[in-house]
Amino acid sequence: ALQHLEQALGAARPDIGAGLQLAMVHARAGRKEQALKVAERVVAIDPKNPALLNFLANVKGSLGDKDGAIADFKKALEINPTLASAKPNIIAARVFHGDPLPMPMKLQNVRK
């Protein structure tokens, strides 16, 4: 199955869906560095796709690359400011890595 996904990603017309599946398979199997390489290949196919940037940011975050993850979440939001999943992902990346949240954000979350 991995070989078929790799072939689909490497085809003359790369299959982005196959690339996403391949990255997820590698990540679930604990091959996070390989997942990152595949995610980067997928983003290179369509670098202005905010969903793909969000995906790459999640992979980077799983590897402990907080700065890389936040940078990619921000790129995704610059392209599509309404991308619902990117905003909470930035917050989660900061909190997971021990960064304090600004006070207004804490109060805003309490009100919701």
NUNU-84082 format. One record per residue: x, y, z of N, C-alpha, C in turn. Coordinates in Angstrom, 2 decimals. Layout:
BEGIN
X | Y | Z | X | Y | Z | X | Y | Z .
...
//
This chain:
BEGIN
0.82 | -1.20 | 0.00 | 0.00 | 0.00 | 0.00 | 0.86 | 1.26 | 0.00 .
1.95 | 1.24 | 0.79 | 2.83 | 2.40 | 0.83 | 3.43 | 2.68 | -0.55 .
3.78 | 1.62 | -1.25 | 4.38 | 1.77 | -2.57 | 3.41 | 2.44 | -3.54 .
2.13 | 2.07 | -3.46 | 1.13 | 2.67 | -4.34 | 0.93 | 4.15 | -4.02 .
0.92 | 4.48 | -2.72 | 0.78 | 5.88 | -2.33 | 1.99 | 6.69 | -2.79 .
3.17 | 6.13 | -2.63 | 4.40 | 6.80 | -3.05 | 4.39 | 7.03 | -4.57 .
3.94 | 6.02 | -5.32 | 3.87 | 6.16 | -6.77 | 2.88 | 7.24 | -7.17 .
1.74 | 7.28 | -6.49 | 0.72 | 8.28 | -6.81 | 1.23 | 9.69 | -6.51 .
1.99 | 9.83 | -5.44 | 2.54 | 11.13 | -5.10 | 3.63 | 11.54 | -6.08 .
4.39 | 10.58 | -6.56 | 5.49 | 10.87 | -7.46 | 5.13 | 10.87 | -8.93 .
3.87 | 10.70 | -9.25 | 3.42 | 10.65 | -10.65 | 3.60 | 12.01 | -11.32 .
3.50 | 12.00 | -12.64 | 3.61 | 13.24 | -13.41 | 2.58 | 14.27 | -12.92 .
1.40 | 13.81 | -12.57 | 0.37 | 14.65 | -11.95 | 0.18 | 14.14 | -10.53 .
0.94 | 14.67 | -9.58 | 0.94 | 14.12 | -8.21 | -0.44 | 14.13 | -7.57 .
-0.72 | 13.07 | -6.85 | -1.98 | 12.91 | -6.14 | -1.79 | 13.42 | -4.71 .
-2.31 | 14.61 | -4.45 | -2.15 | 15.21 | -3.12 | -2.80 | 14.35 | -2.04 .
-3.95 | 13.79 | -2.34 | -4.63 | 12.92 | -1.36 | -3.77 | 11.73 | -0.98 .
-3.11 | 11.14 | -1.97 | -2.22 | 10.02 | -1.69 | -1.06 | 10.47 | -0.81 .
-0.56 | 11.67 | -1.07 | 0.53 | 12.20 | -0.26 | 0.11 | 12.42 | 1.19 .
-1.08 | 12.95 | 1.39 | -1.59 | 13.14 | 2.75 | -1.74 | 11.80 | 3.46 .
-2.29 | 10.81 | 2.75 | -2.44 | 9.48 | 3.35 | -1.07 | 8.89 | 3.70 .
-0.11 | 9.05 | 2.81 | 1.23 | 8.52 | 3.03 | 1.86 | 9.17 | 4.26 .
1.74 | 10.48 | 4.37 | 2.29 | 11.18 | 5.54 | 1.63 | 10.69 | 6.83 .
0.31 | 10.48 | 6.79 | -0.39 | 10.01 | 7.98 | 0.03 | 8.59 | 8.35 .
0.22 | 7.74 | 7.36 | 0.67 | 6.37 | 7.63 | 2.04 | 6.41 | 8.32 .
2.94 | 7.22 | 7.79 | 4.27 | 7.33 | 8.40 | 4.17 | 7.87 | 9.82 .
3.35 | 8.89 | 10.03 | 3.20 | 9.48 | 11.36 | 2.64 | 8.47 | 12.36 .
1.61 | 7.75 | 11.96 | 0.99 | 6.76 | 12.86 | 1.93 | 5.61 | 13.18 .
2.85 | 5.34 | 12.26 | 3.82 | 4.25 | 12.48 | 5.05 | 4.74 | 13.26 .
5.02 | 6.01 | 13.65 | 6.13 | 6.55 | 14.42 | 7.28 | 7.06 | 13.57 .
7.10 | 7.07 | 12.27 | 8.15 | 7.57 | 11.36 | 7.88 | 9.05 | 11.07 .
8.03 | 9.86 | 12.09 | 7.64 | 11.27 | 11.99 | 8.53 | 12.06 | 11.04 .
9.82 | 11.75 | 11.00 | 10.71 | 12.46 | 10.07 | 10.29 | 12.18 | 8.62 .
9.93 | 10.92 | 8.35 | 9.46 | 10.57 | 7.02 | 8.13 | 11.26 | 6.72 .
7.26 | 11.33 | 7.74 | 5.99 | 12.04 | 7.57 | 6.23 | 13.50 | 7.22 .
7.22 | 14.12 | 7.86 | 7.55 | 15.50 | 7.57 | 8.03 | 15.67 | 6.13 .
8.89 | 14.79 | 5.68 | 9.39 | 14.87 | 4.31 | 8.25 | 14.77 | 3.30 .
7.34 | 13.85 | 3.55 | 6.20 | 13.67 | 2.63 | 5.29 | 14.90 | 2.69 .
5.02 | 15.41 | 3.90 | 4.17 | 16.59 | 4.03 | 4.78 | 17.79 | 3.31 .
6.09 | 17.93 | 3.39 | 6.76 | 19.02 | 2.68 | 6.64 | 18.85 | 1.16 .
6.71 | 17.61 | 0.69 | 6.53 | 17.34 | -0.75 | 5.12 | 17.72 | -1.18 .
4.15 | 17.39 | -0.35 | 2.75 | 17.69 | -0.67 | 2.55 | 19.20 | -0.75 .
3.08 | 19.93 | 0.22 | 2.93 | 21.38 | 0.22 | 3.63 | 21.99 | -0.99 .
4.75 | 21.42 | -1.40 | 5.46 | 21.94 | -2.57 | 4.62 | 21.84 | -3.84 .
3.69 | 20.91 | -3.88 | 2.81 | 20.76 | -5.04 | 1.85 | 21.94 | -5.13 .
1.35 | 22.39 | -3.97 | 0.37 | 23.48 | -3.93 | 0.67 | 24.36 | -2.71 .
1.73 | 25.18 | -2.78 | 2.20 | 25.93 | -1.61 | 1.25 | 27.03 | -1.12 .
0.24 | 27.35 | -1.88 | -0.72 | 28.38 | -1.46 | -2.01 | 27.77 | -0.90 .
-1.98 | 26.48 | -0.63 | -3.17 | 25.78 | -0.12 | -3.13 | 25.83 | 1.41 .
-4.03 | 26.59 | 2.04 | -3.97 | 26.74 | 3.49 | -4.21 | 25.43 | 4.25 .
-5.03 | 24.54 | 3.72 | -5.26 | 23.26 | 4.39 | -3.99 | 22.42 | 4.42 .
-3.23 | 22.46 | 3.33 | -1.98 | 21.71 | 3.28 | -0.94 | 22.32 | 4.22 .
-0.90 | 23.64 | 4.29 | 0.01 | 24.30 | 5.23 | -0.36 | 23.96 | 6.67 .
-1.65 | 23.91 | 6.95 | -2.13 | 23.54 | 8.28 | -1.71 | 22.11 | 8.60 .
-1.82 | 21.22 | 7.63 | -1.40 | 19.83 | 7.81 | 0.11 | 19.77 | 8.11 .
0.91 | 20.47 | 7.32 | 2.35 | 20.50 | 7.52 | 2.68 | 21.04 | 8.91 .
1.98 | 22.07 | 9.33 | 2.22 | 22.64 | 10.65 | 1.94 | 21.62 | 11.75 .
0.90 | 20.83 | 11.58 | 0.60 | 19.79 | 12.57 | 1.71 | 18.74 | 12.63 .
2.24 | 18.37 | 11.48 | 3.34 | 17.41 | 11.45 | 4.57 | 18.00 | 12.16 .
4.88 | 19.26 | 11.84 | 6.02 | 19.91 | 12.49 | 5.81 | 19.98 | 14.00 .
4.60 | 20.30 | 14.41 | 4.30 | 20.36 | 15.83 | 4.50 | 19.02 | 16.51 .
4.13 | 17.94 | 15.83 | 4.29 | 16.61 | 16.41 | 5.76 | 16.24 | 16.59 .
6.63 | 16.91 | 15.82 | 8.08 | 16.69 | 15.93 | 8.73 | 17.63 | 16.93 .
7.93 | 18.51 | 17.53 | 8.47 | 19.45 | 18.50 | 8.99 | 20.74 | 17.90 .
8.74 | 20.95 | 16.61 | 9.18 | 22.18 | 15.94 | 8.09 | 23.24 | 16.12 .
8.02 | 23.81 | 17.32 | 6.99 | 24.78 | 17.63 | 7.06 | 25.99 | 16.71 .
8.24 | 26.52 | 16.50 | 8.37 | 27.72 | 15.67 | 7.96 | 27.45 | 14.23 .
8.38 | 26.29 | 13.69 | 7.98 | 25.93 | 12.34 | 6.49 | 25.73 | 12.22 .
5.90 | 25.09 | 13.23 | 4.46 | 24.85 | 13.22 | 3.70 | 26.18 | 13.24 .
4.07 | 27.05 | 14.14 | 3.37 | 28.34 | 14.26 | 3.54 | 29.14 | 12.97 .
4.74 | 29.12 | 12.38 | 4.96 | 29.85 | 11.13 | 4.05 | 29.34 | 10.02 .
3.89 | 28.02 | 9.93 | 3.02 | 27.46 | 8.89 | 1.55 | 27.71 | 9.17 .
1.14 | 27.66 | 10.46 | -0.24 | 28.01 | 10.80 | -0.51 | 29.47 | 10.39 .
0.45 | 30.35 | 10.64 | 0.28 | 31.76 | 10.28 | 0.20 | 31.94 | 8.77 .
1.03 | 31.19 | 8.02 | 0.96 | 31.26 | 6.55 | -0.42 | 30.85 | 6.08 .
-0.95 | 29.78 | 6.67 | -2.28 | 29.31 | 6.29 | -3.33 | 30.38 | 6.55 .
-3.21 | 31.06 | 7.68 | -4.18 | 32.12 | 8.01 | -4.00 | 33.35 | 7.13 .
-2.79 | 33.64 | 6.69 | -2.59 | 34.76 | 5.79 | -3.30 | 34.51 | 4.45 .
-3.27 | 33.26 | 4.02 | -3.93 | 32.90 | 2.76 | -5.44 | 32.86 | 2.93 .
-5.87 | 32.28 | 4.05 | -7.30 | 32.16 | 4.32 | -7.56 | 32.50 | 5.79 .
-7.86 | 33.77 | 6.08 | -8.07 | 34.19 | 7.47 | -9.23 | 33.51 | 8.17 .
-10.09 | 32.84 | 7.43 | -11.24 | 32.17 | 8.05 | -10.99 | 30.68 | 8.27 .
-9.77 | 30.22 | 8.02 | -9.46 | 28.79 | 8.21 | -9.64 | 28.44 | 9.68 .
-10.72 | 27.77 | 9.97 | -11.12 | 27.52 | 11.35 | -10.10 | 26.71 | 12.14 .
-9.45 | 25.76 | 11.52 | -8.56 | 24.88 | 12.28 | -7.22 | 25.51 | 12.62 .
-6.77 | 26.52 | 11.88 | -5.43 | 27.07 | 12.10 | -5.33 | 27.88 | 13.39 .
-6.35 | 28.67 | 13.71 | -6.28 | 29.51 | 14.91 | -6.13 | 28.70 | 16.19 .
-6.98 | 27.71 | 16.43 | -6.78 | 26.93 | 17.66 | -5.49 | 26.12 | 17.64 .
-5.01 | 25.77 | 16.45 | -3.76 | 25.03 | 16.36 | -2.57 | 25.89 | 16.80 .
-2.59 | 27.17 | 16.47 | -1.53 | 28.07 | 16.93 | -1.55 | 28.13 | 18.45 .
-2.72 | 28.29 | 19.02 | -2.84 | 28.36 | 20.47 | -2.36 | 27.06 | 21.11 .
-2.80 | 25.94 | 20.56 | -2.40 | 24.64 | 21.11 | -0.89 | 24.45 | 21.03 .
-0.28 | 24.86 | 19.92 | 1.18 | 24.73 | 19.78 | 1.89 | 25.55 | 20.83 .
1.41 | 26.75 | 21.08 | 2.04 | 27.60 | 22.10 | 1.86 | 27.01 | 23.48 .
0.67 | 26.59 | 23.83 | 0.40 | 26.04 | 25.16 | 1.17 | 24.75 | 25.37 .
1.16 | 23.87 | 24.38 | 1.85 | 22.58 | 24.49 | 3.33 | 22.77 | 24.79 .
3.90 | 23.82 | 24.24 | 5.33 | 24.06 | 24.43 | 5.61 | 25.03 | 25.57 .
4.60 | 25.30 | 26.40 | 4.82 | 26.05 | 27.62 | 4.77 | 27.56 | 27.50 .
4.35 | 28.08 | 26.37 | 4.25 | 29.53 | 26.23 | 2.97 | 30.00 | 26.93 .
3.05 | 31.04 | 27.71 | 1.83 | 31.55 | 28.34 | 0.93 | 32.23 | 27.33 .
-0.36 | 32.12 | 27.54 | -1.31 | 32.83 | 26.68 | -1.45 | 34.25 | 27.17 .
-1.67 | 35.20 | 26.27 | -1.91 | 36.57 | 26.72 | -3.19 | 36.63 | 27.55 .
-3.24 | 37.49 | 28.53 | -4.38 | 37.58 | 29.44 | -5.71 | 37.76 | 28.71 .
-5.83 | 38.65 | 27.71 | -7.13 | 38.80 | 27.03 | -7.62 | 37.49 | 26.42 .
-6.70 | 36.67 | 25.91 | -7.11 | 35.41 | 25.32 | -7.65 | 34.47 | 26.40 .
-7.02 | 34.46 | 27.56 | -7.50 | 33.62 | 28.66 | -8.89 | 34.04 | 29.07 .
-9.11 | 35.33 | 29.22 | -10.43 | 35.83 | 29.63 | -11.47 | 35.56 | 28.58 .
-11.10 | 35.71 | 27.31 | -12.04 | 35.46 | 26.23 | -12.48 | 34.01 | 26.25 .
-11.57 | 33.08 | 26.49 | -11.91 | 31.66 | 26.52 | -12.82 | 31.34 | 27.70 .
-12.64 | 32.03 | 28.82 | -13.49 | 31.79 | 29.99 | -14.92 | 32.22 | 29.71 .
-15.07 | 33.30 | 28.96 | -16.41 | 33.82 | 28.65 | -17.20 | 32.90 | 27.73 .
-16.51 | 32.10 | 26.92 | -17.21 | 31.27 | 25.93 | -17.78 | 30.06 | 26.54 .
//
